[in-house]
Amino acid sequence: LVCASKRVIFATMLVLDGKIAAAAVKEQIAKEVQLLIAGQKRVPHLAAILIGNNPASQAYVGNKVKTCAELGFESTLIAEPAMEEADLLSLIEKLNKDTTIDGILVQLPLPKNINEEKIIMAIDPQKDVDGFHPINVGKMAIGSPSYLPATPYGIMLMLEHFKIETSGKHCVVLGRSNIVGTPMSILLSRNTNPGNCTVTLCHSRTQNLAQHLLPADIIVAAIGIPFFVKEEMVKHGAVIIDVGINSIEAPEKKSGKRLVGDVDYEALKEKVSAMTPVPGGVGLMTIAGLMQNTLNARLNKPN
Ligand SMILES: NC(=O)c1ccc[n+]([C@@H]2O[C@H](COP(=O)([O-])OP(=O)(O)OC[C@H]3O[C@@H](n4cnc5c(N)ncnc54)[C@H](OP(=O)(O)O)[C@@H]3O)[C@@H](O)[C@H]2O)c1
């Protein structure tokens, strides 16, 4: 940390590297799997359902299945180009009843002919390793043990790994979606560690957004707008968690595109004390969170 007149420059910003934090979480999970194997017990089993041909969804599910293999989990991938809602509900019912399946994941978004809410409601809350079922959301809100939504859970694991102080801090969460912003605001405000933050939740109707952001000790950006959070909106020494994954034009790349977050990383890297990169930050932690939920689902079962 260097003081140049009144300006504090964080010469050595801590990169909240998702690869490092996820590797630590996964190492612990793999050890638990080895214990199950040594005790001649069943390993965790994740069933992943992918409907449609969305390339991003295909890549996400592919990574999840690959990570299962890496950790010694069993996985079953059910991929269909299209499906009727009633057939998907029957499939979920079958997986709910299958005692060898610990976790069920339905990759979102689903094609328009399927009601996502109905599908989420159909998954047995005890197998809901994405943590989207209202029973798990309700339990999370009152601090009961539950399956936490994978991305916010991954962020909590990351904050824990890098020992980021959250208690008493003012955290601003940008975005109020059911899968990221809202659960993140709940988790950070709970009496837990990490947690105990004073949380402000901002969204598209928030007025004077910059005024809310400026005093923040911790910013979690989850809105899906490239480079939305700019240098002048953030105070010196803040911690930034960038959840955004946005594909932008990049003529210099062979693919013509590159992934960036919701935060202007380059402009902020000398101002903040810690920040997640995109890619290589929260995305990797989301998978770690999902895997931890699947292990927990297995350990919560007697068989
Ligand atoms: N890294 C990961 O693993 C991971 C996981 C999930 C999502 N993501 C990424 O995270 C981003 C957010 O995802 P999501 O599913 O939460 O998105 P979402 O459902 O589209 O929600 C976006 C939120 O941002 C708010 N918002 C939009 N424009 C805004 C503005 N100008 N000012 C303030 N708030 C604004 C919206 O407000 P309203 O509610 O008022 O509309 C909404 O609450 C996306 O880039 C997504 O790809 C990454």
The ligand as a MOL file (V3000), in Angstrom:
LIG
                    3D

  0  0  0     0  0            999 V3000
M  V30 BEGIN CTAB
M  V30 COUNTS 48 52 0 0 0
M  V30 BEGIN ATOM
M  V30 1 N -20.3780 -16.0490 -12.7520 0
M  V30 2 C -21.4320 -16.8410 -12.6670 0
M  V30 3 O -21.3620 -18.0000 -12.3220 0
M  V30 4 C -22.7740 -16.2630 -12.9900 0
M  V30 5 C -23.9480 -16.8720 -12.5340 0
M  V30 6 C -25.1600 -16.2630 -12.7990 0
M  V30 7 C -25.1930 -15.0840 -13.5280 0
M  V30 8 N -24.0260 -14.5580 -13.9940 0 CHG=1
M  V30 9 C -23.9920 -13.2950 -14.7400 0
M  V30 10 O -24.3230 -12.2590 -13.8350 0
M  V30 11 C -25.0480 -11.2310 -14.4860 0
M  V30 12 C -26.3780 -11.0520 -13.7780 0
M  V30 13 O -27.1010 -12.2620 -13.8820 0
M  V30 14 P -28.5950 -12.4050 -13.3310 0
M  V30 15 O -29.1000 -13.7200 -13.7360 0
M  V30 16 O -28.6120 -12.0160 -11.8940 0 CHG=-1
M  V30 17 O -29.2880 -11.2530 -14.2350 0
M  V30 18 P -30.7960 -10.7610 -14.3670 0
M  V30 19 O -31.7530 -11.7820 -13.9080 0
M  V30 20 O -30.8870 -10.2060 -15.7400 0
M  V30 21 O -30.8450 -9.5560 -13.3190 0
M  V30 22 C -30.1710 -8.3760 -13.5480 0
M  V30 23 C -30.3990 -7.4270 -12.4020 0
M  V30 24 O -29.6670 -6.2360 -12.6810 0
M  V30 25 C -30.5170 -5.1270 -12.5120 0
M  V30 26 N -30.1540 -4.0580 -13.4550 0
M  V30 27 C -30.2210 -4.0980 -14.8050 0
M  V30 28 N -29.7920 -2.9100 -15.3140 0
M  V30 29 C -29.4590 -2.1450 -14.2760 0
M  V30 30 C -28.9600 -0.8220 -14.1400 0
M  V30 31 N -28.7280 -0.0430 -15.2190 0
M  V30 32 N -28.7250 -0.3470 -12.9240 0
M  V30 33 C -28.9520 -1.1140 -11.8200 0
M  V30 34 N -29.4210 -2.3630 -11.8780 0
M  V30 35 C -29.6760 -2.8740 -13.0870 0
M  V30 36 C -31.9250 -5.6200 -12.8000 0
M  V30 37 O -32.8490 -4.7920 -12.1460 0
M  V30 38 P -34.4500 -5.0500 -12.2050 0
M  V30 39 O -34.7010 -6.1590 -11.2300 0
M  V30 40 O -35.0330 -3.7710 -11.7770 0
M  V30 41 O -34.7660 -5.4410 -13.6130 0
M  V30 42 C -31.8590 -7.0290 -12.2100 0
M  V30 43 O -32.1770 -7.0250 -10.8490 0
M  V30 44 C -25.1500 -11.6880 -15.9510 0
M  V30 45 O -24.0510 -11.1260 -16.6630 0
M  V30 46 C -24.9740 -13.1900 -15.8780 0
M  V30 47 O -24.4390 -13.7410 -17.0590 0
M  V30 48 C -22.8310 -15.1170 -13.7330 0
M  V30 END ATOM
M  V30 BEGIN BOND
M  V30 1 1 1 2
M  V30 2 2 2 3
M  V30 3 1 2 4
M  V30 4 1 4 5
M  V30 5 2 4 48
M  V30 6 2 5 6
M  V30 7 1 6 7
M  V30 8 2 7 8
M  V30 9 1 8 9
M  V30 10 1 8 48
M  V30 11 1 9 10
M  V30 12 1 9 46
M  V30 13 1 10 11
M  V30 14 1 11 12
M  V30 15 1 11 44
M  V30 16 1 12 13
M  V30 17 1 13 14
M  V30 18 2 14 15
M  V30 19 1 14 16
M  V30 20 1 14 17
M  V30 21 1 17 18
M  V30 22 2 18 19
M  V30 23 1 18 20
M  V30 24 1 18 21
M  V30 25 1 21 22
M  V30 26 1 22 23
M  V30 27 1 23 24
M  V30 28 1 23 42
M  V30 29 1 24 25
M  V30 30 1 25 26
M  V30 31 1 25 36
M  V30 32 1 26 27
M  V30 33 1 26 35
M  V30 34 2 27 28
M  V30 35 1 28 29
M  V30 36 1 29 30
M  V30 37 2 29 35
M  V30 38 1 30 31
M  V30 39 2 30 32
M  V30 40 1 32 33
M  V30 41 2 33 34
M  V30 42 1 34 35
M  V30 43 1 36 37
M  V30 44 1 36 42
M  V30 45 1 37 38
M  V30 46 2 38 39
M  V30 47 1 38 40
M  V30 48 1 38 41
M  V30 49 1 42 43
M  V30 50 1 44 45
M  V30 51 1 44 46
M  V30 52 1 46 47
M  V30 END BOND
M  V30 END CTAB
M  END
